[in-house]
Amino acid sequence: MKKAYLEANAISRAVENEISGEALREKLQSKGYLAVIGFHTIYELAKIFLNAEKTEIGKSLFIVVKNLGAMYSEESKEILRQEYKNCINKEFIKPFISDGKLTYTNSEIDKLACGVFDSRARVFIQNREHSFRSDHIIMSANNIRAFKENPPQDRLCTFEDVTSYYRDSFPMLVKKILNDVPTESVAHQIAGTLDSYPAIRSAVMANMYLVFVQLVQKVVPATDKVDDHRHLIEASYCDVFITQEKQLLNNVQKINPELRAISWSDLVGLTYGAVDAPTVG
């Protein structure tokens, strides 16, 4: 069966629409999909517990996750590391967690479904937020300073224009994404075979989207919108990406052309208005 990554917005919709985890799993399976949840989805859902008044909503979200019986993708940083290791010594890529890490994750999901937001869960959120602020391995405005310092001589109008114009800069971007670990030759090798490394390719294209927004649209991307692209890196080894968030739906094919975007409303056969309904919480 094909793998379907559910972004946090989709889990929130399930709660809003009173669709249980079991019913959602059956809906996915009827369409030939196995559910996949990423650590970034877990993080975004778990943040609701920081507001003690929303504990019951948090429980509802994680009851859906628990009963979904999903696979869990590795964190984006780990998938990127594995792809780099595969390039230099052919180490096998394992984009989904298993064994002890899977047991531990299921245990934490069980606790959150019971409303238990303990010190481990709080540290998980705090560490992840600290990483977002200080760690520019994946996506950051810092990664595009070189592009801003070397403005294009051609008139660029589309995302495709931008990626084509700056293609020779991909090796430099690969090095930045991988925290300057690769040698120049390895960075060029990876950049020349990006289709073999879907997570690195997604990270490169996510950064190029930042370049597109700043150089063509003349605006600074909102932090939350930039962070949304982490989902697409964690979904790199999936077949479809499910959300109702409009910008993500529009950007999926830009970031990962092999990942099919499916809106929550199309998945479950519900109709929403022109403006997205508010996310739970």
Secondary structure, 3 states (H helix, E strand, C coil): CEEEEECHHHHHHHHHCCCCHHHHHHHHHHCCEEEEECHHHHHHHHHHHHCHHHHHHHHHHHHHHHHHCCEEECCHHHHHHHHHHHHHHCCCCCCECCHHHHHHHHHHHHHHHCCCCCHHHHHHHHHHHHHHHHCCCCCCHHHHHHHHHCCCCCCCCCHHHHHHHCHHHHHHHHHHHCCCCCCHHHHHHHHHCHHHCHHHHHHHHHHHHHHHHHHCCCCCCCHHHHHHHHHHHHCCCCCEEEECCHHHHHHHHHHCCCCEEEEHHHHHCCCCCCCCCCCCC
